[in-house]
């Protein structure tokens, strides 16, 4: 008998996994629940037969649990995302919506927020790794529809520690330098055991418009390339040193599977960095893998508690509530929700994926001490080097693009200066104004308007600020929500 939805928890052999895949209907969904420590290797195995769709982060315990979703080709991929919406939350201090919609509040669905792949609305509870909670199962039923086959495997024993021997540190090359080089060539010639902390934010193979890198490699070629620099970093890392790798969950499962054979797993940190609302189950987080090298005690510094999630992140609210003594805190967990991606062009240098300095500050403070050497093989515009210098760490960074090397050197020269905020005048015919007009027209018609029903002046403005007319018209769907 074929099944539409299969949910697996606990430990399963490869033969059992093959059996479950065989009895999954084409177009069906398979969910895999468990601890991030052991999920990646199983995910890579399942990806040979199924299509990896999501790593859903479940904030239901002190350390999050993963719920991975796979789709079997041959049928339509479908999720009933409208059946599960999370009520809009309000800030405990200012009373405004907890999520800052960034001028897009008119697109907010009144029935609640659409699910992302970070589920933080479910209660925390004592859990066992091989038993999926009933409320998570109930949500899967609503999302996936149809009947669910839930298969509970054995409890998985703790992973065995990595016992490899490593040489002691050598001499650090190019200390506090920006090196123009591709990272693989640099690491092939770097001494063993010289870096205290390594951070890698590689290209994501998504056809981004980098200046010199072809970000459209075939999957096998991309992963083989990643394994080369991962192996180089593992070799160049000091015993007791830390490696952080930031990537999409789709690639992070492969990175973790590779690194589990070289270093010791510490955490799969979910950086919940969705910067704007979306209309479907949408990837909202990046995987931040944390590994340490055996042979010495790793540096793990205790960080200050962070603001409670009941508060919004608006600067005005933060200022006013802290002045009033309204400042509840929580301990940092494996879900980092309090640091957003860079939203405004005025805060961004000439790089398509620049990271916020707050993220690098947290990583460097967590896993290094003053005077340590921080290495970044994909430095881009130099956020890692700038933050390391400001926090009293040494650095070595590489990038193959001479333009980015020049930018980093300029930023490092000005590291002690304050970057001024650039205020730009609001563009005429803003998207919000156009979308409000389209929503008003949709309410009058009781449906989405056809192109020929839109006034010519509105169409001219749509053509000037949208990639297509359809992209603008679909924004008025929220006005038709019952």
C-alpha positions in Angstrom: 0.0 0.0 0.0 1.4 3.4 -1.0 1.3 6.3 1.5 0.9 10.1 0.9 2.8 11.1 4.0 5.3 9.2 6.1 6.8 10.6 9.3 10.0 8.9 10.7 11.5 9.5 14.2 14.2 7.6 15.9 16.9 5.4 14.3 16.3 3.6 11.0 18.7 1.5 9.0 19.4 2.2 5.3 17.3 -0.8 4.3 14.4 0.5 6.4 14.7 3.9 4.8 14.7 2.4 1.3 11.6 0.5 2.3 9.8 3.6 3.4 10.8 5.5 0.3 9.5 2.6 -1.8 6.0 2.8 -0.2 5.8 6.6 -0.5 3.4 7.6 -3.3 4.9 9.8 -6.1 4.3 13.4 -5.0 4.2 12.2 -1.4 6.1 13.8 1.5 8.5 12.1 3.9 9.3 13.9 7.2 12.3 13.0 9.4 12.4 14.2 13.0 15.3 14.2 15.4 18.4 15.8 16.8 20.6 17.9 14.5 23.6 15.9 15.5 22.6 12.9 13.5 20.0 14.1 11.0 22.4 15.3 8.2 23.9 11.9 7.3 20.4 10.4 7.0 19.3 13.4 5.0 22.1 13.0 2.5 21.2 9.3 2.1 17.5 10.1 1.5 18.5 12.9 -1.0 19.7 10.2 -3.4 16.1 9.2 -3.9 14.0 12.1 -2.7 14.1 15.9 -3.1 15.1 17.8 0.0 12.7 20.6 0.6 13.0 22.0 4.1 14.9 21.8 7.4 12.2 22.9 9.8 13.5 24.2 13.1 11.4 23.2 16.1 11.9 25.5 19.1 10.4 22.9 21.5 13.4 22.3 23.8 16.6 24.0 25.1 18.4 22.8 22.0 16.1 22.8 18.9 15.0 19.7 17.1 14.9 19.3 13.3 12.0 18.2 11.2 13.2 17.6 7.6 10.8 17.4 4.7 11.4 15.5 1.5 9.3 15.2 -1.6 9.1 12.2 -4.0 9.2 13.2 -7.6 6.5 12.1 -10.0 3.6 14.0 -8.5 2.7 17.6 -7.6 4.4 19.1 -4.5 1.6 20.7 -2.4 1.3 22.1 1.1 -1.9 23.4 2.7 -0.1 26.5 4.0 -3.4 28.4 4.4 -4.6 25.8 6.9 -1.9 26.7 9.4 -1.3 30.4 10.3 0.3 31.8 13.4 -1.5 34.7 15.1 0.2 38.0 14.8 2.1 38.7 18.1 2.5 42.2 19.6 5.5 43.7 21.4 5.2 43.5 25.2 6.7 47.0 25.4 5.3 49.2 22.6 2.3 47.2 21.6 3.1 47.3 17.9 3.3 44.1 15.9 6.3 42.0 17.0 7.5 41.7 13.4 8.6 44.9 11.8 6.9 44.8 8.3 9.3 47.4 7.0 6.6 49.5 5.3 4.7 46.4 4.0 2.0 46.2 6.6 -0.6 46.6 3.9 0.4 43.1 2.7 -0.3 41.5 6.2 -2.9 38.7 6.2 -5.3 39.4 9.0 -5.8 35.7 9.7 -2.2 35.4 10.9 1.4 35.0 9.7 2.2 32.3 7.2 4.6 29.6 8.5 8.3 29.8 7.9 10.7 27.0 8.4 11.3 28.1 12.0 8.5 27.1 14.4 8.8 29.1 17.5 5.1 29.2 18.5 4.9 25.7 20.0 5.5 25.2 23.7 8.7 23.9 25.1 8.7 20.6 27.0 10.9 17.7 28.1 11.3 15.5 25.1 13.1 12.4 24.0 14.8 12.4 20.7 13.0 9.4 19.2 9.4 10.5 20.1 7.9 13.3 17.9 5.5 15.4 20.0 1.7 15.1 19.2 1.3 18.9 18.4 4.1 18.6 15.8 2.3 15.6 14.2 -1.0 17.5 14.2 0.6 20.4 12.4 2.1 18.0 9.8 -1.4 16.6 9.2 -2.8 20.1 8.5 0.1 21.0 6.3 0.4 17.8 4.3 -3.2 16.6 4.3 -4.1 13.0 3.8 -3.4 10.0 6.0 0.0 9.9 7.9 2.1 6.8 8.5 4.1 7.5 11.6 7.1 5.1 12.1 9.0 5.3 15.4 12.5 3.8 15.3 14.8 2.9 18.1 16.4 5.6 20.4 19.6 6.7 18.9 22.7 6.3 21.1 25.0 9.3 21.5 27.5 9.8 18.7 31.0 8.5 19.3 33.6 11.3 19.8 36.2 11.9 17.1 39.5 10.5 18.4 41.9 11.6 15.6 45.4 12.9 16.5 46.5 16.3 15.2 49.8 18.1 15.1 50.4 21.2 17.2 50.2 24.7 15.8 52.7 26.1 13.3 53.4 29.7 12.3 50.4 31.8 11.2 51.0 33.1 7.7 50.0 36.6 6.6 48.8 37.8 10.0 46.4 40.7 9.8 46.5 40.7 6.0 43.9 40.6 3.3 45.1 38.0 0.8 44.0 38.0 -2.9 43.7 34.3 -3.5 41.1 31.6 -4.0 40.7 29.8 -0.7 41.5 26.3 -1.9 45.0 27.3 -3.2 45.6 29.3 0.0 44.6 26.4 2.3 46.6 23.9 0.3 49.8 25.9 1.3 48.8 26.9 4.8 50.6 25.3 7.7 48.7 22.8 9.9 47.1 24.0 13.1 47.5 27.8 12.8 44.0 29.3 13.2 42.0 29.5 16.4 38.7 30.3 14.8 37.5 29.8 11.2 34.3 31.2 9.8 33.1 30.3 6.3 30.2 31.9 4.4 30.6 30.4 0.9 28.6 31.2 -2.2 25.3 29.3 -2.0 25.3 28.0 -5.6 22.2 30.2 -6.3 23.4 32.1 -9.4 24.0 35.3 -7.4 25.7 38.1 -9.2 29.2 37.9 -7.7 31.8 39.8 -9.6 34.2 37.0 -10.5 32.7 33.7 -9.1 30.5 31.5 -11.3 27.8 30.6 -8.7 25.9 28.1 -10.8 28.0 24.9 -10.5 26.4 21.5 -10.8 25.6 20.1 -7.4 28.3 17.4 -7.4 31.0 19.9 -8.5 29.8 22.4 -5.9 30.0 19.9 -3.1 33.3 18.5 -4.2 34.7 22.1 -4.2 33.2 22.6 -0.7 34.8 19.4 0.6 38.2 20.7 -0.6 38.1 23.9 1.4 36.4 22.2 4.4 39.2 19.7 4.6 41.8 22.5 4.3 40.2 24.4 7.1 40.0 21.3 9.3 43.8 20.8 8.7 44.7 24.5 9.4 42.6 24.7 12.5 44.4 24.5 15.9 43.4 21.6 18.3 40.6 23.1 20.3 39.8 25.6 17.6 36.3 26.2 16.3 34.9 26.2 12.8 31.6 27.9 11.9 30.0 27.3 8.5 27.1 29.3 7.3 25.0 28.0 4.4 21.5 27.0 3.3 20.2 23.8 5.0 20.2 22.1 1.6 24.0 22.3 1.5 24.6 22.2 5.3 23.4 18.6 5.5 26.3 17.7 3.1 28.8 19.9 5.0 27.8 18.3 8.3 28.1 14.8 6.9 31.6 15.6 5.7 32.8 17.4 8.8 31.5 14.6 11.1 34.4 12.5 9.8 37.0 15.2 10.6 35.9 17.3 13.6 33.6 17.2 16.6 30.0 18.3 16.2 28.9 21.0 18.7 25.7 22.5 17.4 23.5 23.2 14.4 22.6 26.8 15.1 19.6 28.2 13.3 20.0 31.8 12.3 16.4 32.9 12.0 17.0 35.8 9.6 13.8 36.3 7.5 13.7 40.0 6.9 10.3 40.4 5.3 6.9 38.6 5.2 6.3 35.8 2.7 3.1 34.1 1.5 4.0 30.4 1.9 6.2 28.1 4.0 9.4 29.9 3.3 13.0 29.2 4.2 13.6 31.7 6.9 16.8 30.4 8.5 20.4 29.7 7.6 22.3 26.8 9.1 25.3 27.8 11.1 27.3 24.7 11.8 29.6 24.7 14.8 32.5 22.2 15.0 35.6 22.0 17.1 38.9 20.2 16.6 39.9 17.4 19.0 43.2 17.6 20.8 42.7 20.5 23.2 39.9 22.0 25.3 37.7 24.3 23.0 37.0 27.9 23.9 33.4 28.3 24.7 32.7 31.7 26.3 29.6 32.4 28.2 27.7 35.3 26.5 25.4 37.8 28.0 21.6 36.9 27.9 19.7 38.4 25.0 16.4 40.4 25.0 13.3 38.2 25.4 11.4 37.4 22.2 8.3 39.2 23.5 10.0 42.5 22.5 10.3 43.9 19.0 13.6 45.0 17.5 12.7 48.6 16.6 15.4 50.9 17.8 12.9 53.4 19.2 11.2 50.7 21.3 14.5 49.3 22.5 15.6 52.8 23.6 12.3 53.7 25.4 11.7 50.4 27.2 15.3 50.1 28.5 15.1 53.6 29.8 12.0 52.6 31.6 13.6 49.4 33.0 11.5 47.1 30.9 14.4 44.7 30.0 13.6 41.0 30.4 16.3 38.7 29.2 16.7 35.0 28.2 19.7 32.8 27.8 21.0 32.3 24.2 19.8 29.1 22.6 20.6 27.4 19.3 18.0 29.6 17.6 19.4 33.1 16.9 16.3 35.2 16.2 17.5 38.6 17.4 19.9 39.4 14.6 18.4 40.4 11.2 20.0 40.4 7.8 21.0 43.8 6.5 17.8 45.4 5.0 18.8 48.8 3.7 21.2 49.7 0.9 22.6 52.5 3.0 24.0 49.9 5.4 25.5 47.6 2.7 28.8 47.6 0.9 29.1 46.4 -2.7 28.4 42.7 -2.0 25.2 40.7 -2.7 25.3 38.8 0.6 26.9 41.0 3.2 26.6 39.8 6.8 25.6 42.0 9.7 28.4 42.8 12.1 26.3 41.7 15.1 26.4 38.1 13.8 30.2 38.1 13.6 30.5 39.7 17.0 28.6 36.9 18.6 30.6 34.2 16.9 34.0 35.8 17.7 33.1 36.5 21.3 31.6 33.0 21.7 34.6 31.0 20.4 37.8 33.1 20.8 39.8 35.2 23.2 41.7 38.5 22.6 44.9 37.8 20.5 43.5 34.7 18.8 43.7 34.3 15.0 40.4 34.4 13.1 40.4 33.1 9.5 37.7 33.7 6.8 38.2 32.2 3.4 35.3 34.1 1.7 35.8 37.6 3.2 33.7 39.5 0.7 33.7 43.1 1.9 35.5 42.2 5.1 33.0 42.0 7.9 34.9 39.2 9.7 38.2 41.2 9.5 36.7 44.4 10.7 34.9 42.9 13.7 38.0 40.8 14.6 40.2 43.9 14.6 37.7 45.9 16.6 37.5 43.1 19.2 41.2 42.7 19.6 41.7 39.6 17.6 44.1 38.9 14.8 42.8 37.9 11.4 43.7 36.3 8.1 41.1 36.7 5.3 41.1 35.7 1.6 39.1 36.7 -1.5 39.7 36.1 -5.1 38.2 39.4 -6.3 40.6 42.4 -6.3 37.7 44.8 -5.9 36.6 43.2 -2.6 40.2 43.1 -1.4 40.4 46.9 -2.0 37.1 47.4 -0.1 38.3 45.4 2.8 41.6 47.3 3.1 39.7 50.6 3.1 37.2 49.4 5.7 40.1 48.2 7.9 41.8 51.6 7.6 38.6 53.2 8.8 37.7 50.6 11.4 37.6 53.1 14.3 35.4 55.6 12.5 31.7 55.6 12.7 29.9 55.0 9.4 27.3 57.7 8.7 23.8 56.8 7.9 22.8 57.8 4.4 19.3 59.2 4.1 17.8 58.9 0.6 14.6 60.6 -0.6 11.6 58.3 -1.1 11.2 57.3 -4.7 8.2 58.7 -6.5 5.5 56.1 -7.2 6.5 53.8 -4.4 5.5 50.1 -4.4 3.3 50.7 -1.3 1.3 53.3 -3.1 0.8 51.2 -6.1 -0.1 48.1 -4.1 -2.7 50.0 -2.1 -4.4 51.2 -5.3 -4.4 47.6 -6.6 -5.9 46.4 -3.3 -8.7 49.0 -3.5 -9.5 47.9 -7.1 -9.5 44.2 -6.0 -12.0 44.9 -3.3 -14.3 46.7 -5.7 -14.1 43.8 -8.2 -14.2 41.0 -5.6 -11.2 39.4 -7.3 -7.7 40.1 -8.7 -8.0 42.7 -11.4 -7.1 41.9 -15.0 -4.4 43.9 -16.7 -7.0 45.7 -18.9 -9.0 46.8 -15.8 -6.0 48.6 -14.3 -5.8 52.4 -15.0 -3.1 53.3 -17.5 -1.3 55.6 -15.1 -1.0 52.7 -12.5 0.2 50.4 -15.2 3.0 52.9 -16.2 4.1 53.0 -12.6 4.0 49.2 -12.3 6.2 48.9 -15.4 8.7 51.3 -14.0 9.2 49.6 -10.5 8.3 45.9 -10.9 9.9 43.1 -12.9 6.5 42.2 -14.3 2.9 43.2 -14.1 2.0 39.9 -12.6 4.4 40.5 -9.7 2.4 43.6 -8.8 -1.0 42.1 -9.3 -0.4 39.2 -7.0 0.3 41.6 -4.1 -3.4 42.5 -3.9 -4.5 39.0 -2.8 -4.4 40.0 0.8 -7.3 42.4 0.1 -9.5 39.4 -0.8 -8.8 37.5 2.4 -12.2 36.7 4.1 
